[in-house]
Amino acid sequence: MLNPNTRILITGCGGMLGDAVYKTFNPICTVRATDIDLNEKWLSSLDVRDTEALEKSIQEFKPQYLFHLAALTDVEYCETHPDEAFTTNTIAVDNAAELCRKYDATMVYISTAGIFDGRQDSYTDYDLPRPLSVYAQAKYAGEVFLQQFLQPRYFIFRAGWMMGGGPKKDKKFVNKVIKQLKAGKKELFVVDDKLGTPTYTNNFAENMRAVIDADAYGLYNMVCDGSCSRLDVSREMIKILGLEQKIKITKVDSSHWQKEYFAPRPPSEKLIDWRLHAKGLHRMRDWKECLREYLTEYDWGI
Ligand SMILES: NC(=O)c1ccc[n+]([C@@H]2O[C@H](COP(=O)([O-])OP(=O)(O)OC[C@H]3O[C@@H](n4cnc5c(N)ncnc54)[C@H](OP(=O)(O)O)[C@@H]3O)[C@@H](O)[C@H]2O)c1
């Protein structure tokens, strides 16, 4: 049971998910939050590629849990820098897992819906991944290693299209649309041939807490209820922001954005949270409700 004496070391905590994870776990446990990008006063410096530094941090802080959030998450950057992608997203995970075993800490790893090839409509926790991009290959290699090496005491949580972190930290679709609006764009060109399941960071962190609290080890798909296309997300955003009369959304296919988003992506990365449901640990909410909550939580300056 998580309590104030539970010690959690978090890597990559300065990112969009780290923000929610910190806010969820810091009030109930003893947390040391780290990142290479020190964008908050509660962060201390730790580069996960530096295994000696990670070991030193574990020796000093003596965590019961290592929440390993650190990753290179720009899919195009990973595609053009595969060595860096594998060093950060796989080898550092491998080394962290070894340290968890050595110091008896439970590892928590965040994986992605992007590890599937999209030939199926949707994927349960038990479907076989076939990653297409370098990012997805590197993340999946981390999953496989953890499962082999830390069996049975690990947690792997697979997220979908992440929404969270606000204007400062959100690097993904919601903030990309917001940035276009802020730049004065009156027409948005959005793809309808990419399907997925949005995942609200605050809701994801709450569900992580429920699963970890229950000591229900293993791998979980963990995405919001409902699924959609990118086009659906943009339409919902414009509706929530009350901009329907001002902004036109034009439906395009992925070839429209091929130059900017050249890394291969599955046509569908829709996940089904089977295991969470089966174990009575499902706390994920409807994606539209979460999107509304997320957009109203911040001043986006539009
Ligand atoms: N965003 C999504 O849609 C999504 C979906 C599924 C799974 N995930 C996974 O969720 C986890 C959290 O990602 P996120 O969405 O919060 O992305 P994020 O905002 O990019 O956060 C990742 C954090 O890790 C940091 N980092 C990168 N290299 C590092 C290193 N060598 N040592 C320590 N920290 C390092 C990043 O710093 P920089 O910003 O300086 O790179 C960033 O602050 C990742 O494991 C990611 O693969 C994300």
The ligand as a Tripos MOL2 file, in Angstrom:
@<TRIPOS>MOLECULE
LIG
   48    52     1     0     0
SMALL
NO_CHARGES

@<TRIPOS>ATOM
      1 N1          3.5170   11.5760  -25.2660 N.am      1 LIG1
      2 C1          2.8600   10.4850  -25.6740 C.2       1 LIG1
      3 O1          1.9510   10.5700  -26.5010 O.2       1 LIG1
      4 C2          3.2420    9.1230  -25.1160 C.ar      1 LIG1
      5 C3          2.4630    8.0380  -25.4850 C.ar      1 LIG1
      6 C4          2.7940    6.7830  -24.9800 C.ar      1 LIG1
      7 C5          3.8670    6.6320  -24.1350 C.ar      1 LIG1
      8 N2          4.6250    7.6960  -23.8010 N.ar      1 LIG1
      9 C6          5.7540    7.4680  -22.8860 C.3       1 LIG1
     10 O2          5.4760    8.1460  -21.6800 O.3       1 LIG1
     11 C7          6.7010    8.5080  -21.0400 C.3       1 LIG1
     12 C8          6.6460    9.9680  -20.6500 C.3       1 LIG1
     13 O3          6.6190   10.7330  -21.8600 O.3       1 LIG1
     14 P1          5.9150   12.1430  -21.9840 P.3       1 LIG1
     15 O4          4.7000   11.9750  -22.7960 O.co2     1 LIG1
     16 O5          5.8210   12.8150  -20.6620 O.co2     1 LIG1
     17 O6          6.9850   12.8630  -22.9260 O.3       1 LIG1
     18 P2          7.9430   14.0830  -22.6290 P.3       1 LIG1
     19 O7          7.1060   15.2690  -22.2990 O.co2     1 LIG1
     20 O8          8.8750   14.1710  -23.7910 O.co2     1 LIG1
     21 O9          8.7270   13.6290  -21.3010 O.3       1 LIG1
     22 C9          9.8720   12.8400  -21.3210 C.3       1 LIG1
     23 C10        10.9060   13.5260  -20.4510 C.3       1 LIG1
     24 O10        12.1050   12.7310  -20.4460 O.3       1 LIG1
     25 C11        13.1980   13.6220  -20.6120 C.3       1 LIG1
     26 N3         14.3870   12.9290  -21.0930 N.ar      1 LIG1
     27 C12        14.7880   12.7030  -22.3720 C.ar      1 LIG1
     28 N4         15.9740   12.0820  -22.3780 N.ar      1 LIG1
     29 C13        16.3370   11.9180  -21.0700 C.ar      1 LIG1
     30 C14        17.4770   11.3850  -20.4300 C.ar      1 LIG1
     31 N5         18.4910   10.8800  -21.1410 N.pl3     1 LIG1
     32 N6         17.5180   11.3760  -19.0810 N.ar      1 LIG1
     33 C15        16.4960   11.9010  -18.3440 C.ar      1 LIG1
     34 N7         15.4030   12.4610  -18.9000 N.ar      1 LIG1
     35 C16        15.3300   12.4690  -20.2550 C.ar      1 LIG1
     36 C17        12.6650   14.6290  -21.5970 C.3       1 LIG1
     37 O11        13.4800   15.7680  -21.6680 O.3       1 LIG1
     38 P3         13.5350   16.5970  -23.0740 P.3       1 LIG1
     39 O12        12.2060   17.2570  -23.1890 O.co2     1 LIG1
     40 O13        14.6580   17.5400  -22.8640 O.co2     1 LIG1
     41 O14        13.7800   15.5730  -24.1510 O.co2     1 LIG1
     42 C18        11.2910   14.9040  -21.0210 C.3       1 LIG1
     43 O15        11.3280   15.8750  -19.9940 O.3       1 LIG1
     44 C19         7.8160    8.1610  -22.0290 C.3       1 LIG1
     45 O16         8.4110    6.9640  -21.6520 O.3       1 LIG1
     46 C20         7.0760    8.0130  -23.3610 C.3       1 LIG1
     47 O17         7.7450    7.1320  -24.2320 O.3       1 LIG1
     48 C21         4.3290    8.9480  -24.2620 C.ar      1 LIG1
@<TRIPOS>BOND
     1     1     2 1
     2     2     3 2
     3     2     4 1
     4     4     5 ar
     5     4    48 ar
     6     5     6 ar
     7     6     7 ar
     8     7     8 ar
     9     8     9 1
    10     8    48 ar
    11     9    10 1
    12     9    46 1
    13    10    11 1
    14    11    12 1
    15    11    44 1
    16    12    13 1
    17    13    14 1
    18    14    15 2
    19    14    16 1
    20    14    17 1
    21    17    18 1
    22    18    19 2
    23    18    20 1
    24    18    21 1
    25    21    22 1
    26    22    23 1
    27    23    24 1
    28    23    42 1
    29    24    25 1
    30    25    26 1
    31    25    36 1
    32    26    27 ar
    33    26    35 ar
    34    27    28 ar
    35    28    29 ar
    36    29    30 ar
    37    29    35 ar
    38    30    31 1
    39    30    32 ar
    40    32    33 ar
    41    33    34 ar
    42    34    35 ar
    43    36    37 1
    44    36    42 1
    45    37    38 1
    46    38    39 2
    47    38    40 1
    48    38    41 1
    49    42    43 1
    50    44    45 1
    51    44    46 1
    52    46    47 1
@<TRIPOS>SUBSTRUCTURE
     1 LIG1         1 GROUP 0 **** ****
